[in-house]
């Protein structure tokens, strides 16, 4: 009977420790999220314009694609 009580005590202590750590971690992550959100309002990052390059496909590639699609649809 002594071993069972000792095991249950160890289990409760371990689970309590893990639960306490997870609560502290959740609180810390929530506070950090609020801090980062506030800092983003104060110091917004400039958004750089993204230039997309238009690449011209050669006529040979277009013809090859059209032939492949025609063969695939047969």
N, C-alpha and C positions, 0 to 999 in steps of 0.2 A: 504494500500500500504506500510505503514511503517513496518508492521509485516513481509511482504514478503521480503523486503530488509534486514531486520534484520536477518531473517532466512537464506537467501542466504549468508550473510556475515558470520554467524556462521558456516554454512556448509563449505564454502570455507576455513575458518580458520582451522576447524577441519581436513578437507581432506589434506590441506597443511601441517599441523603438522604431520599427519600420514605418508604422502609421504616423508617428510623430515627425519623422524625417520627411515623409511625403507631404504632410500638411505644411511644414516649413518650406519645402521646395515649391509647392503650389503658391504659397504666399509670396515667395521671393520672385517667382516668374511673373506673377500678376503685377507686382510693384515695378519690376523691370519693364514690363510692357507699357505701363502708364508713363514711366520716365522716358522711354524711347519715343512714345507717341508725342509727348510734350516737347521733347527736343526736336522732333521732326517739324513741329509747328514753328518753333523758334528759329531753327537753322535748316530751312528746306534745301535739298540738293538740287542744283540746276540740272534740268533734263536736256541732254544733248540731242539735237536733231539727228535722226537716223536716215542716212541716205541709202536707198536701195539701188543697186546697180542693175540695169536692165541689160541682159545678155542676149544678143541676137543669135538665134539658132540658125545654122546654115540650112540652105534649101535641101541639101542631101539628107540631113538628119530628119527634117520634116517629112520628106518622101519615105524614108525608111520607117518612120513611125506610122505613117498612113498605110504602108504596105503590111506592116506587122499587125495593125489593128484589123485590116481587111481580112487577113488570113486567120486571125483569131476568131472573128465573128462568123466564119463559114461553118 
